[in-house]
Amino acid sequence: MQSRFTGEKTETEARNDQTSGPRYTRDNNVLSLEQRKFYEENGFLIIKNLVSDADITRFRNEFERICRNEVKPTGLRIMRDVTIAKSEYTLNEKVVTKIQDFQEDEELFRYCTLPEILKYVECFTGPNIMAMHTMLINKPPDTGKKTSRHPLHQDLHYFPFRPSNDIVCAWTAMEHVDRNNGCLVVLPGTHKGTLKLHDYPQWEKGVNMLYHGIQDYDENSERIHLVMEKGDTVFFHPLLIHGSGRNQTQGFRKAISCHFADANCHYIDVKGTSQEKIEKEVITIMKKFQETKGWTMKDVWRFRARLVKGERINL
């Protein structure tokens, strides 16, 4: 387990901690007191060796089948790096950087239903669990243009549902990840803040579609690089500021993830908020795949959402 990182607190924050108790975790017999305190303070928690090698091999094989066009799940989106998006390369795993929305692929969706994953998810969401956003990331070797980076961001920027404390991401390394191949980097404790303004960073050589970043943050904030082994899984809060660096190796860095939410969460209207711009961009992209006349971001996420445990209530 990572060492504990602490930050200074105001008198009000300290008093709230004493009076309100845990804010980000639920009473259960799964998390130890130390683990629970760590997540409360830092907004993330790594569980070592959680997903088996056999399951990861199956997920990798299904990813390769999708890349070979052997299976075409409904709603699945295949993404390429900005440097190769307009190339004429035949679709294969060396040009696919990410597949999103695999909720209709029964083999990959098994990840979202693994008992070992849901056991921990329930510590954050409660017993009625929705899978809201699914991804398998295939971070490519950087071409030298630094486009394999992912800017620092908060996942809540993309989500039109609340409350944020009832949402958690499970992110599983499919192989060893470290700074050389672009592991996750987190700013511990930032989950206690608010949703910040996001936009495309002003990087040379381009930025991948929808890779928005925070426009204003303290560059001197403590950063933790999450070195993980195959099967290790990090659970983190949707307001936690995080990103990833370049993949400076010759291999592809794979990870599989899902954002889960309490089925009691509710949708919000993002019109007039900092999320209005991302809503327009998401709807524009969705038009390429299906009829979206009159859709809002709420409709997009209803399309993506799938029940994994308990009862489907609001989402």
Backbone bond lengths (Angstrom), bond angles and torsions (degrees), N, CA, C in turn:
res aa  C-N    CA-C-N  psi(-1)  N-CA   C-N-CA  omega(-1)  CA-C   N-CA-C  phi
1 M - - - 1.460 - - 1.519 109.71 -
2 Q 1.338 117.53 146.45 1.453 121.66 178.55 1.526 110.08 -62.42
3 S 1.336 116.88 150.92 1.451 120.06 174.10 1.524 109.22 -67.76
4 R 1.323 116.11 160.22 1.465 120.47 -176.33 1.515 110.42 -81.20
5 F 1.326 116.78 132.98 1.455 122.05 177.82 1.518 107.71 -113.69
6 T 1.314 116.81 128.43 1.456 120.57 -178.13 1.508 109.96 -120.06
7 G 1.320 115.76 155.94 1.460 121.53 177.18 1.508 109.45 -133.66
8 E 1.309 117.14 163.93 1.450 120.62 179.89 1.530 109.79 -69.87
9 K 1.320 115.96 146.86 1.450 121.63 178.99 1.523 109.68 -122.71
10 T 1.310 115.48 148.42 1.455 119.71 173.67 1.521 108.72 -74.87
11 E 1.328 116.20 166.47 1.460 119.79 177.34 1.525 111.07 -59.62
12 T 1.345 115.94 -39.57 1.472 120.09 -179.30 1.519 110.88 -63.50
13 E 1.354 116.38 -44.21 1.464 120.07 179.66 1.519 111.04 -62.57
14 A 1.314 115.62 -43.53 1.457 119.49 -179.97 1.521 110.98 -63.19
15 R 1.336 116.38 -40.70 1.457 120.61 -179.77 1.526 110.60 -66.86
16 N 1.359 115.77 -39.75 1.462 119.70 178.98 1.522 111.13 -63.21
17 D 1.349 115.35 -39.94 1.461 119.70 178.66 1.520 111.21 -59.74
18 Q 1.324 116.12 -37.31 1.450 120.40 -177.07 1.522 111.64 -74.97
19 T 1.335 116.65 -33.33 1.462 119.87 -173.58 1.526 113.44 -93.53
20 S 1.320 117.31 -33.13 1.464 119.37 -173.58 1.515 113.51 -95.63
21 G 1.311 118.34 -17.38 1.455 120.85 -178.53 1.513 111.14 72.66
22 P 1.347 117.75 -163.46 1.466 121.68 -178.04 1.527 111.78 -59.55
23 R 1.329 116.86 135.44 1.462 122.22 -179.87 1.521 112.37 -106.64
24 Y 1.322 117.00 -26.13 1.465 120.61 -168.01 1.526 113.92 -113.84
25 T 1.328 117.15 -4.57 1.463 121.20 178.73 1.525 108.75 -131.64
26 R 1.336 115.21 160.82 1.461 120.84 -178.91 1.522 110.37 -111.82
27 D 1.315 115.83 155.51 1.460 120.52 178.31 1.522 109.64 -63.92
28 N 1.316 116.14 128.00 1.457 121.47 -179.69 1.523 109.00 -164.99
29 N 1.327 115.09 176.54 1.463 120.47 179.65 1.524 112.29 -105.50
30 V 1.326 116.72 12.41 1.466 120.47 -175.56 1.520 111.43 -91.83
31 L 1.319 117.01 -54.35 1.453 120.66 -178.74 1.527 110.48 -78.97
32 S 1.328 115.61 136.47 1.460 119.18 172.28 1.527 107.98 -72.49
33 L 1.319 117.08 163.80 1.450 120.94 178.44 1.525 110.33 -58.92
34 E 1.331 116.81 -38.88 1.462 121.07 179.36 1.528 111.32 -64.71
35 Q 1.344 117.01 -43.99 1.464 121.03 179.18 1.521 110.86 -63.54
36 R 1.316 114.90 -42.09 1.463 119.21 -177.97 1.520 110.96 -65.08
37 K 1.320 117.05 -43.46 1.456 121.18 178.16 1.527 110.83 -63.81
38 F 1.326 116.29 -37.81 1.460 120.04 179.98 1.521 111.32 -62.88
39 Y 1.356 116.87 -45.97 1.465 119.83 179.52 1.525 110.42 -66.01
40 E 1.313 117.79 -42.68 1.457 121.01 178.83 1.526 110.79 -56.10
41 E 1.303 116.83 -40.92 1.464 121.48 -176.16 1.527 112.39 -81.13
42 N 1.340 116.97 -38.19 1.460 120.61 -169.57 1.521 115.67 -108.74
43 G 1.340 118.00 -24.66 1.454 120.58 178.08 1.508 115.26 86.79
44 F 1.333 116.84 8.87 1.462 120.66 176.07 1.513 109.16 -152.65
45 L 1.337 115.97 160.10 1.459 121.37 -180.00 1.522 108.59 -155.06
46 I 1.319 117.04 127.24 1.462 121.85 177.49 1.523 109.76 -97.48
47 I 1.329 115.84 129.88 1.463 122.14 172.69 1.531 106.87 -110.08
48 K 1.295 116.22 118.94 1.464 120.93 -175.12 1.530 111.65 -74.30
49 N 1.327 115.34 143.70 1.469 122.85 169.43 1.528 112.57 50.40
50 L 1.330 116.62 46.56 1.460 120.70 -174.50 1.527 112.94 -84.61
51 V 1.325 117.01 -38.49 1.469 121.35 -177.36 1.527 108.89 -105.56
52 S 1.315 116.32 134.23 1.464 121.55 -173.11 1.524 112.59 -71.14
53 D 1.329 115.85 155.92 1.463 121.63 174.80 1.523 110.90 -59.49
54 A 1.340 116.00 -37.52 1.469 119.89 -178.67 1.524 111.16 -63.32
55 D 1.321 117.29 -43.31 1.462 120.17 178.39 1.521 111.40 -65.97
56 I 1.318 116.98 -42.05 1.467 119.81 179.97 1.523 110.66 -63.95
57 T 1.323 117.35 -37.43 1.467 120.41 176.39 1.525 110.63 -62.56
58 R 1.325 116.88 -40.74 1.467 120.20 178.41 1.531 110.91 -65.06
59 F 1.323 117.51 -41.16 1.465 120.11 178.90 1.524 110.46 -65.69
60 R 1.311 116.80 -39.74 1.466 120.77 178.75 1.535 110.22 -63.84
61 N 1.328 117.00 -42.99 1.462 120.84 179.69 1.521 111.35 -63.05
62 E 1.343 116.78 -40.15 1.462 119.72 179.51 1.526 110.69 -67.81
63 F 1.323 117.04 -38.51 1.463 120.81 175.72 1.526 110.17 -58.30
64 E 1.319 117.35 -43.91 1.466 121.24 179.79 1.522 111.15 -65.26
65 R 1.328 117.43 -37.18 1.471 120.96 177.24 1.525 110.64 -63.90
66 I 1.325 117.01 -41.15 1.465 121.30 177.80 1.517 109.95 -63.17
67 C 1.332 116.65 -42.39 1.462 120.94 -179.82 1.527 111.83 -65.43
68 R 1.314 116.78 -27.13 1.472 120.40 178.31 1.524 111.65 -90.19
69 N 1.337 116.71 5.36 1.462 121.77 179.94 1.522 113.23 64.80
70 E 1.316 116.73 23.46 1.460 120.31 178.35 1.521 111.27 -78.35
71 V 1.334 116.32 -26.29 1.468 121.65 174.78 1.516 107.97 -134.19
72 K 1.343 116.50 143.72 1.460 121.21 -178.55 1.532 109.34 -134.31
73 P 1.336 116.53 79.76 1.464 120.20 -177.70 1.532 111.67 -62.27
74 T 1.315 116.18 144.21 1.460 122.03 176.92 1.528 110.49 -59.66
75 G 1.321 116.20 134.04 1.455 121.12 174.28 1.508 115.81 82.32
76 L 1.335 117.77 -9.72 1.458 120.78 -177.81 1.527 111.32 -66.32
77 R 1.334 116.93 137.02 1.465 120.88 176.17 1.512 109.29 -117.15
78 I 1.330 115.69 130.11 1.461 122.50 179.23 1.518 108.47 -104.19
79 M 1.326 116.72 128.95 1.462 121.50 -176.51 1.527 110.60 -118.63
80 R 1.334 114.39 146.57 1.463 121.19 177.47 1.521 109.52 -122.72
81 D 1.313 116.43 158.19 1.461 120.59 177.14 1.526 109.20 -65.22
82 V 1.335 116.02 149.02 1.463 120.98 -178.06 1.527 112.09 -57.96
83 T 1.322 117.53 -27.21 1.466 120.67 -177.97 1.530 112.46 -75.83
84 I 1.345 117.51 -17.36 1.463 119.61 -179.04 1.520 112.45 -123.53
85 A 1.332 117.10 4.02 1.464 120.61 -175.42 1.520 112.67 -59.72
86 K 1.344 116.99 -32.02 1.463 119.81 -177.19 1.527 111.96 -102.69
87 S 1.305 116.18 13.33 1.464 119.06 -179.48 1.523 110.26 -78.19
88 E 1.305 115.55 172.21 1.458 120.47 179.35 1.522 110.92 -105.31
89 Y 1.325 116.02 18.33 1.456 119.68 -179.60 1.525 110.50 -61.89
90 T 1.324 115.36 140.82 1.453 120.31 173.69 1.525 108.61 -67.17
91 L 1.327 116.43 140.99 1.450 120.24 -179.19 1.520 110.49 -58.16
92 N 1.319 116.80 123.60 1.462 122.51 174.98 1.515 108.24 -159.86
93 E 1.317 117.01 173.08 1.463 119.53 -172.21 1.523 113.35 -67.69
94 K 1.324 117.98 -11.09 1.468 119.82 178.57 1.524 112.80 -87.03
95 V 1.320 117.88 -8.46 1.470 119.74 176.73 1.524 111.72 -114.91
96 V 1.334 117.56 -10.53 1.466 121.21 178.14 1.526 108.90 -89.07
97 T 1.324 116.99 121.43 1.460 120.52 -179.74 1.527 112.51 -98.91
98 K 1.311 116.94 -19.50 1.456 119.64 -179.35 1.521 109.31 -165.46
99 I 1.337 115.74 143.61 1.460 119.40 167.22 1.528 106.44 -119.28
100 Q 1.325 115.22 131.92 1.456 121.92 -178.32 1.521 110.55 -116.15
101 D 1.309 114.67 155.75 1.473 121.95 174.26 1.526 111.56 61.33
102 F 1.338 115.18 57.42 1.468 119.17 178.48 1.527 111.95 -93.45
103 Q 1.337 116.38 24.50 1.464 120.01 -175.70 1.526 113.56 -64.49
104 E 1.336 118.00 -17.96 1.457 120.33 178.40 1.529 112.35 -99.92
105 D 1.313 117.20 2.49 1.466 121.21 174.25 1.527 107.03 -94.50
106 E 1.313 116.42 108.24 1.463 120.00 -171.27 1.522 112.41 -62.53
107 E 1.313 117.98 -33.68 1.468 119.84 -179.21 1.526 111.49 -69.57
108 L 1.330 117.51 -49.06 1.463 119.35 179.38 1.526 111.14 -70.26
109 F 1.326 116.97 -33.84 1.466 119.32 -178.95 1.527 111.38 -66.58
110 R 1.316 116.98 -17.85 1.467 119.48 175.30 1.526 110.82 -55.97
111 Y 1.348 116.47 -31.28 1.464 119.61 178.01 1.522 110.75 -55.26
112 C 1.323 116.32 -41.63 1.465 121.64 -176.68 1.520 112.53 -71.63
113 T 1.316 117.10 -14.79 1.467 120.85 -176.47 1.520 112.74 -110.60
114 L 1.335 117.25 1.14 1.464 119.59 -179.34 1.532 109.89 -58.77
115 P 1.318 118.29 127.73 1.472 120.32 -179.65 1.518 112.85 -56.96
116 E 1.338 116.64 -35.57 1.463 119.43 -179.44 1.529 112.04 -67.95
117 I 1.335 116.87 -29.29 1.469 120.70 175.40 1.525 110.23 -77.07
118 L 1.327 116.64 -49.66 1.464 120.84 -175.75 1.525 112.25 -64.80
119 K 1.318 116.93 -28.34 1.463 120.02 178.06 1.527 110.86 -57.53
120 Y 1.339 115.46 -38.93 1.465 119.73 179.30 1.523 111.43 -84.67
121 V 1.319 117.44 -37.37 1.467 120.40 179.40 1.521 110.33 -55.54
122 E 1.327 116.54 -41.41 1.461 120.79 -177.70 1.526 112.21 -61.84
123 C 1.330 117.45 -21.82 1.467 121.10 177.18 1.528 111.49 -66.67
124 F 1.330 116.12 -18.96 1.461 120.83 -177.17 1.527 112.84 -112.44
125 T 1.320 117.41 -29.28 1.471 121.14 -173.64 1.516 114.20 -108.51
126 G 1.321 118.21 -20.27 1.443 120.72 -169.72 1.526 110.93 88.31
127 P 1.339 118.95 -174.32 1.462 122.21 -169.10 1.525 116.50 -79.66
128 N 1.338 118.61 -19.01 1.471 120.99 179.83 1.526 108.18 -97.66
129 I 1.332 115.87 103.81 1.461 120.33 -166.12 1.524 111.72 -117.27
130 M 1.331 115.22 127.38 1.465 122.03 174.62 1.526 109.67 -109.01
131 A 1.335 116.39 136.84 1.463 121.41 168.15 1.521 106.31 -87.81
132 M 1.347 116.73 120.68 1.458 121.00 -171.88 1.527 113.55 -107.31
133 H 1.319 117.34 -34.10 1.462 119.47 -174.76 1.518 108.55 -148.05
134 T 1.334 116.71 117.63 1.463 121.83 -175.67 1.516 110.56 -115.36
135 M 1.333 115.80 140.41 1.470 120.86 -178.94 1.527 110.49 -148.89
136 L 1.318 115.74 145.66 1.449 121.99 163.73 1.522 105.91 -122.67
137 I 1.327 115.85 116.37 1.459 121.92 -173.90 1.523 109.27 -97.74
138 N 1.314 116.22 133.58 1.462 123.20 -179.43 1.530 107.65 -125.10
139 K 1.338 115.55 67.42 1.473 119.78 -173.58 1.528 110.15 -59.47
140 P 1.342 116.94 120.45 1.464 120.38 -173.67 1.529 112.42 -83.25
141 P 1.339 116.72 161.61 1.457 119.09 170.82 1.528 108.90 -57.85
142 D 1.322 117.26 135.82 1.458 119.43 -177.94 1.525 110.03 -70.29
143 T 1.316 115.95 138.04 1.470 121.18 -177.53 1.527 112.56 -79.88
144 G 1.330 115.65 -4.06 1.458 120.12 -174.16 1.516 111.41 106.05
145 K 1.341 115.91 -9.38 1.464 120.89 -179.78 1.532 112.26 -96.48
146 K 1.335 116.42 2.07 1.463 123.63 175.93 1.530 113.41 64.27
147 T 1.332 116.88 20.58 1.463 119.45 -178.02 1.527 112.45 -79.12
148 S 1.339 117.44 -8.42 1.464 118.63 178.12 1.526 111.60 -80.67
149 R 1.326 117.63 -3.35 1.465 120.95 175.92 1.528 110.77 -71.02
150 H 1.319 115.46 154.50 1.460 120.84 171.02 1.519 106.65 -123.45
151 P 1.334 117.63 117.56 1.470 120.09 -175.43 1.525 112.11 -61.77
152 L 1.319 115.72 156.25 1.456 120.50 176.72 1.523 109.65 -61.30
153 H 1.316 116.46 131.68 1.460 121.27 -175.09 1.524 110.37 -155.01
154 Q 1.317 115.70 172.87 1.463 123.67 172.05 1.523 107.95 -119.38
155 D 1.306 117.50 129.69 1.462 120.11 -176.63 1.524 112.84 -64.21
156 L 1.323 117.95 -25.80 1.457 119.79 -179.70 1.526 112.11 -61.33
157 H 1.324 116.77 -21.89 1.466 121.85 176.65 1.525 111.17 -54.41
158 Y 1.334 117.30 -30.63 1.463 122.00 -176.02 1.532 113.04 -94.38
159 F 1.328 118.01 -7.24 1.461 120.53 -169.31 1.531 112.53 -107.85
160 P 1.339 118.53 125.52 1.473 121.37 176.13 1.523 111.92 -95.16
161 F 1.318 117.54 38.78 1.459 120.40 178.04 1.527 109.66 -139.00
162 R 1.301 114.94 152.63 1.454 123.44 -174.64 1.537 108.41 -146.03
163 P 1.349 118.91 164.69 1.464 127.19 6.69 1.528 112.04 -83.66
164 S 1.315 115.22 154.03 1.458 120.68 -175.63 1.526 112.14 -65.01
165 N 1.323 117.77 -29.54 1.467 119.89 -177.33 1.519 113.25 -71.31
166 D 1.347 116.88 -8.62 1.462 121.13 178.76 1.523 111.83 -105.17
167 I 1.331 116.00 20.18 1.466 122.85 179.21 1.525 107.65 -123.22
168 V 1.322 116.77 141.37 1.466 119.85 176.75 1.530 108.95 -148.06
169 C 1.315 115.61 146.93 1.466 120.62 174.35 1.519 109.44 -103.69
170 A 1.334 116.71 137.09 1.456 122.74 168.34 1.524 107.04 -108.56
171 W 1.328 117.16 123.43 1.477 123.50 -175.41 1.517 107.39 -128.27
172 T 1.327 116.93 114.65 1.458 122.12 -174.63 1.523 111.34 -111.54
173 A 1.325 115.68 126.76 1.467 121.16 176.53 1.523 109.03 -72.01
174 M 1.336 116.78 130.07 1.456 121.08 178.53 1.525 111.78 -94.31
175 E 1.323 115.70 0.65 1.465 123.62 175.79 1.527 106.36 -165.92
176 H 1.315 117.21 176.41 1.464 120.64 178.11 1.532 109.22 -60.83
177 V 1.346 116.27 132.58 1.465 120.38 177.01 1.531 109.07 -127.67
178 D 1.321 114.56 136.63 1.456 121.26 176.64 1.522 108.37 -151.19
179 R 1.314 117.85 -169.76 1.459 120.40 -175.84 1.526 112.13 -65.52
180 N 1.325 117.64 -24.48 1.467 120.11 -179.38 1.525 111.89 -66.66
181 N 1.341 117.40 -39.34 1.469 118.47 -178.60 1.533 112.69 -108.09
182 G 1.333 116.65 18.04 1.461 120.05 170.76 1.505 115.05 84.88
183 C 1.332 116.89 54.28 1.456 119.73 177.92 1.525 110.69 -68.58
184 L 1.326 116.00 168.72 1.453 120.36 175.29 1.526 110.36 -66.95
185 V 1.323 115.65 145.04 1.455 121.82 171.84 1.523 106.89 -124.02
186 V 1.327 116.84 134.69 1.461 120.88 -177.44 1.522 109.92 -125.83
187 L 1.331 114.92 153.83 1.458 122.40 173.32 1.522 106.76 -106.58
188 P 1.334 117.16 96.87 1.464 120.34 -172.44 1.522 112.63 -59.42
189 G 1.320 114.76 139.72 1.455 121.20 177.16 1.511 115.42 87.57
190 T 1.338 117.46 -8.99 1.465 119.63 -176.37 1.521 112.47 -73.67
191 H 1.334 117.71 -9.82 1.474 120.40 175.99 1.517 111.46 -67.09
192 K 1.333 117.28 -14.00 1.462 121.00 179.84 1.530 111.99 -82.72
193 G 1.330 116.38 -6.37 1.457 120.74 -178.82 1.513 112.59 -89.62
194 T 1.314 115.15 -159.28 1.458 121.83 -178.60 1.527 110.04 -112.21
195 L 1.323 116.32 170.00 1.455 121.42 176.44 1.525 109.23 -69.69
196 K 1.320 116.96 126.93 1.461 122.04 -176.07 1.529 110.91 -100.29
197 L 1.327 115.96 165.20 1.460 120.93 177.21 1.521 110.62 -67.90
198 H 1.330 115.67 135.96 1.460 122.17 179.38 1.528 109.84 -123.65
199 D 1.328 115.67 150.87 1.464 122.34 172.13 1.518 107.18 -166.03
200 Y 1.333 116.01 176.41 1.459 118.62 177.32 1.526 109.92 -67.52
201 P 1.330 118.24 132.17 1.464 119.66 176.69 1.528 110.42 -69.52
202 Q 1.306 115.81 152.80 1.466 120.67 -179.34 1.531 109.75 -86.43
203 W 1.326 115.32 66.70 1.458 120.81 -179.29 1.525 110.01 -96.14
204 E 1.310 115.92 142.92 1.464 120.06 173.30 1.530 109.47 -69.11
205 K 1.303 115.86 154.24 1.466 124.48 175.01 1.534 113.47 74.82
206 G 1.332 118.14 1.45 1.459 119.60 173.18 1.518 114.88 101.52
207 V 1.323 114.72 162.42 1.461 123.46 179.18 1.522 107.40 -134.24
208 N 1.314 117.35 141.70 1.453 120.63 -179.07 1.530 111.93 -66.59
209 M 1.326 115.28 149.96 1.460 122.25 -178.33 1.523 111.70 -54.92
210 L 1.324 116.02 133.25 1.459 125.71 177.96 1.527 113.68 70.95
211 Y 1.332 117.36 6.12 1.468 119.81 177.99 1.523 109.04 -85.56
212 H 1.325 115.76 70.06 1.453 121.24 178.71 1.527 109.84 -75.53
213 G 1.311 115.74 154.85 1.454 120.91 178.55 1.510 111.12 -134.01
214 I 1.333 116.00 159.00 1.464 121.36 176.91 1.519 109.29 -66.78
215 Q 1.327 115.53 134.50 1.460 120.23 -176.20 1.518 113.21 -87.12
216 D 1.312 116.98 -20.49 1.460 119.50 -176.35 1.522 109.90 -145.22
217 Y 1.319 116.44 110.81 1.462 120.92 176.54 1.527 108.03 -151.57
218 D 1.294 115.98 162.75 1.463 121.86 -178.54 1.523 109.22 -76.99
219 E 1.332 116.60 108.65 1.453 120.49 -177.25 1.524 112.55 -67.13
220 N 1.325 116.72 -12.79 1.466 120.55 178.18 1.526 112.53 -92.63
221 S 1.342 116.44 3.13 1.461 120.11 179.22 1.534 110.38 -60.95
222 E 1.316 115.30 147.57 1.457 120.37 177.85 1.528 109.92 -63.16
223 R 1.326 115.93 136.17 1.461 121.42 178.18 1.521 109.21 -122.82
224 I 1.323 115.29 137.59 1.455 121.00 178.52 1.524 108.40 -119.10
225 H 1.321 117.07 123.56 1.463 121.73 176.72 1.522 108.18 -91.19
226 L 1.322 116.57 123.63 1.462 122.19 -173.06 1.525 110.48 -89.66
227 V 1.312 115.66 93.03 1.467 121.24 174.92 1.526 107.37 -78.14
228 M 1.315 116.32 123.86 1.467 121.11 -174.08 1.517 110.48 -135.90
229 E 1.322 114.56 153.46 1.460 121.55 176.10 1.521 109.92 -102.32
230 K 1.301 116.10 164.51 1.457 122.29 177.98 1.527 110.30 -52.42
231 G 1.330 116.53 125.90 1.456 121.63 179.29 1.512 114.37 93.85
232 D 1.345 117.48 -16.72 1.461 119.99 175.43 1.519 109.25 -66.29
233 T 1.319 116.44 144.32 1.471 121.46 -176.82 1.516 110.06 -131.18
234 V 1.334 116.33 130.36 1.456 120.75 174.99 1.526 108.50 -106.44
235 F 1.315 115.86 133.46 1.456 123.09 174.00 1.522 107.01 -106.50
236 F 1.345 116.86 130.89 1.463 117.58 -178.85 1.520 112.46 -146.02
237 H 1.338 113.93 156.06 1.460 124.90 -175.98 1.529 109.98 -76.66
238 P 1.360 118.61 146.29 1.472 120.39 -176.34 1.528 114.86 -69.88
239 L 1.334 118.44 -11.63 1.471 120.18 175.47 1.528 112.36 -96.36
240 L 1.324 116.85 -5.11 1.459 119.67 178.82 1.531 109.75 -64.89
241 I 1.310 117.04 125.84 1.467 120.60 177.48 1.525 108.65 -75.08
242 H 1.329 115.50 126.81 1.461 120.28 -177.63 1.522 110.01 -154.66
243 G 1.302 116.58 167.87 1.460 122.59 177.44 1.519 107.67 -170.74
244 S 1.324 116.78 -161.21 1.463 120.23 176.15 1.523 109.07 -154.77
245 G 1.325 115.14 152.36 1.461 120.57 -178.14 1.511 112.85 -90.28
246 R 1.321 114.92 -170.46 1.469 121.01 179.56 1.524 111.21 -68.06
247 N 1.314 115.30 151.19 1.465 120.92 168.86 1.520 106.90 -91.72
248 Q 1.326 115.97 105.05 1.464 120.88 -175.25 1.520 112.39 -96.63
249 T 1.337 117.07 13.67 1.457 121.37 177.65 1.525 109.13 -101.84
250 Q 1.316 116.66 178.98 1.463 121.52 177.25 1.525 112.59 -93.48
251 G 1.329 116.23 -4.46 1.467 120.00 -179.75 1.516 112.31 -99.76
252 F 1.323 116.20 172.98 1.468 123.04 177.64 1.524 108.51 -98.66
253 R 1.328 116.29 131.77 1.473 120.89 -178.98 1.520 109.11 -95.52
254 K 1.335 116.23 111.42 1.463 121.17 -174.79 1.526 111.87 -102.55
255 A 1.332 114.66 142.45 1.464 122.36 173.48 1.519 107.71 -150.20
256 I 1.325 116.30 152.76 1.459 121.37 177.79 1.521 107.61 -123.96
257 S 1.338 116.67 140.52 1.461 118.63 -175.12 1.522 111.65 -148.71
258 C 1.333 113.62 161.55 1.458 121.17 173.93 1.519 108.49 -149.72
259 H 1.325 115.87 137.78 1.460 121.37 169.72 1.520 107.70 -93.98
260 F 1.308 115.08 125.47 1.456 122.05 179.86 1.528 109.64 -109.20
261 A 1.323 116.12 152.03 1.462 120.47 177.45 1.520 110.17 -142.45
262 D 1.323 115.22 150.43 1.458 121.46 171.46 1.529 108.20 -61.82
263 A 1.323 117.44 130.19 1.468 121.06 -179.80 1.525 112.53 -62.21
264 N 1.335 117.08 -13.16 1.459 121.35 175.74 1.525 112.81 -81.58
265 C 1.333 117.90 -7.61 1.463 119.95 176.80 1.528 109.44 -59.39
266 H 1.324 116.29 162.18 1.469 120.43 -179.20 1.521 109.70 -129.13
267 Y 1.330 115.25 152.91 1.456 121.18 177.38 1.523 110.35 -80.46
268 I 1.327 115.54 151.02 1.461 121.01 176.83 1.521 109.28 -123.28
269 D 1.306 116.12 159.24 1.457 122.73 173.98 1.524 107.22 -89.63
270 V 1.331 117.10 120.14 1.468 119.77 -176.43 1.532 112.59 -90.73
271 K 1.346 117.26 0.44 1.463 119.51 176.91 1.530 110.08 -58.20
272 G 1.325 115.43 133.41 1.449 120.27 178.89 1.517 114.51 79.89
273 T 1.350 116.92 7.11 1.461 120.81 178.87 1.527 109.65 -113.08
274 S 1.331 115.58 178.09 1.466 120.43 178.52 1.524 111.85 -67.13
275 Q 1.327 118.02 -11.06 1.462 121.66 -178.99 1.530 113.40 -94.17
276 E 1.315 117.29 0.00 1.462 119.76 -176.69 1.532 111.75 -63.15
277 K 1.323 116.86 -37.40 1.466 120.19 -178.90 1.522 111.51 -66.23
278 I 1.324 117.14 -41.95 1.462 119.32 179.81 1.521 110.25 -68.06
279 E 1.328 118.07 -31.79 1.455 120.69 176.76 1.528 110.47 -60.58
280 K 1.326 117.01 -47.46 1.466 120.89 -179.26 1.525 110.88 -61.72
281 E 1.328 116.49 -40.45 1.465 119.96 -178.45 1.525 110.80 -67.91
282 V 1.327 116.74 -42.01 1.460 120.68 -179.96 1.531 110.85 -64.06
283 I 1.334 117.56 -43.01 1.466 121.04 179.78 1.522 110.64 -64.21
284 T 1.330 116.63 -40.42 1.468 120.65 178.17 1.525 110.95 -60.25
285 I 1.317 116.70 -42.09 1.463 120.72 179.68 1.529 110.49 -68.08
286 M 1.321 116.85 -41.36 1.462 120.45 -178.62 1.523 112.17 -63.63
287 K 1.338 117.55 -28.65 1.467 121.41 179.98 1.523 111.59 -60.63
288 K 1.329 116.58 -23.93 1.459 120.04 -179.47 1.525 111.70 -71.59
289 F 1.330 115.70 -18.89 1.452 119.80 -174.41 1.521 113.80 -109.43
290 Q 1.332 117.79 -26.96 1.460 119.98 -177.75 1.521 110.26 -162.78
291 E 1.312 115.73 169.40 1.459 121.89 179.14 1.530 109.05 -70.21
292 T 1.337 116.07 122.85 1.465 119.92 -177.13 1.527 111.37 -128.51
293 K 1.317 117.55 23.17 1.459 120.25 -178.99 1.528 110.77 -58.53
294 G 1.323 115.63 124.93 1.456 120.46 179.15 1.515 114.63 82.61
295 W 1.337 116.74 -0.13 1.460 120.01 -178.42 1.529 111.25 -70.98
296 T 1.314 115.10 152.20 1.461 122.74 168.90 1.527 107.02 -119.70
297 M 1.320 115.78 175.85 1.458 119.05 178.53 1.530 110.41 -62.06
298 K 1.319 115.88 -29.43 1.460 120.75 177.37 1.533 110.29 -59.20
299 D 1.337 116.71 -42.58 1.459 120.53 -179.45 1.529 111.54 -66.21
300 V 1.332 116.11 -37.29 1.466 120.40 178.27 1.516 110.18 -60.51
301 W 1.318 116.35 -44.73 1.462 119.44 -176.54 1.520 111.87 -75.46
302 R 1.294 118.33 -27.77 1.471 119.83 173.21 1.531 109.75 -64.84
303 F 1.326 115.27 -36.24 1.461 121.39 178.71 1.531 110.35 -66.00
304 R 1.333 116.83 -36.26 1.463 121.02 -176.73 1.524 113.10 -81.57
305 A 1.328 117.15 -28.78 1.461 121.86 -170.31 1.527 111.99 -68.69
306 R 1.339 115.07 143.24 1.461 120.43 176.66 1.526 108.86 -147.61
307 L 1.306 115.53 134.79 1.458 121.11 -179.61 1.528 109.94 -71.16
308 V 1.338 116.05 136.47 1.473 118.84 175.84 1.523 111.83 -118.87
309 K 1.330 117.51 -23.20 1.467 118.42 -179.51 1.516 108.89 -158.75
310 G 1.332 115.91 141.05 1.459 120.48 176.71 1.511 112.80 82.28
311 E 1.333 115.75 -139.75 1.463 122.34 -174.54 1.516 110.96 -117.78
312 R 1.355 116.04 137.60 1.467 120.43 174.78 1.533 108.12 -80.99
313 I 1.317 116.50 117.53 1.456 120.51 -172.06 1.539 110.40 -108.46
314 N 1.318 118.21 -80.05 1.474 120.74 -178.71 1.524 113.15 -96.72
315 L 1.301 117.90 -41.63 1.460 120.63 -173.91 1.522 112.39 -75.75
